[in-house]
Amino acid sequence: HLRNTNQSAMFPLVEIMPSEAEYDFFDDSNFYTIVEHNGAKYIIFQLELWPRAAILDWFNTTISQHKDKYAVVYTVSMIDEKGEMYTMWDWEATGGKVVTGDSTSKLRSLNVAGDGEPRDGNQIWNYAFSKHDNILAVITSFPTTDDIVMSSVKNQRGCETALIAANSTNGLDAKYGPLPLLTKFSEDNKTITCYYLVPFEGMLKSKSITLNKIGTLAEPLIDESLP
């Protein structure tokens, strides 16, 4: 496919994943890893820019097999600079409005045309993320004048997911460009804090969001084949 960010060339999975890591992947741009903290396991997904239906199908199947873990998803352009769902058809990008369709020259210039139409924030939420109660946060990036933009959204069962967008403009720019360093979850997983460095101000800043209701995890599956 043509959604090539060159991520796999810069950070091959076989090099960035510890040998003991528990992970799996659809391809080098779409994968998950499982981490453990204080006895609790979390599943962390990395998804491509504007995920194709095949990727979202893989995501739905995979996360459904891990209902005993809270999930965090990293992808691109989930929300806009206002913290609202990113809608492709309203996005003005370097000289013209982006519209869907493989024949659009703008999409080809963005290197995402072909092999299925791209999905914007609303489509991603409705097609995949809203179906799962265990997603704590979707962390993304978008050009914005704010350092970090945070909002939340509820699915039909009332479970909340935090939507976090880091400024994707040049990280060396003196006015914009904070560099996110760390995302921290509280012990009850309801408060999410992003810590980031603003290099030209020489300081570490933070911003938090608290969710009122998160999903209840399923009991871990027991391997009955063990003695």
Salt bridges, closest charged atoms under 4 A:
ASP27 OD2 - HIS1 NE2 3.51
ASP27 OD2 - ARG52 NH2 3.62
GLU48 OE1 - HIS1 NE2 3.64
GLU48 OE2 - ARG3 NE 3.85
GLU48 OE2 - ARG52 NE 2.82
ASP68 OD1 - LYS69 NZ 3.15
ASP115 OD2 - ARG52 NH1 2.92
ASP133 OD1 - ARG157 NE 2.64
ASP147 OD2 - LYS205 NZ 3.95
GLU201 OE1 - LYS205 NZ 3.12
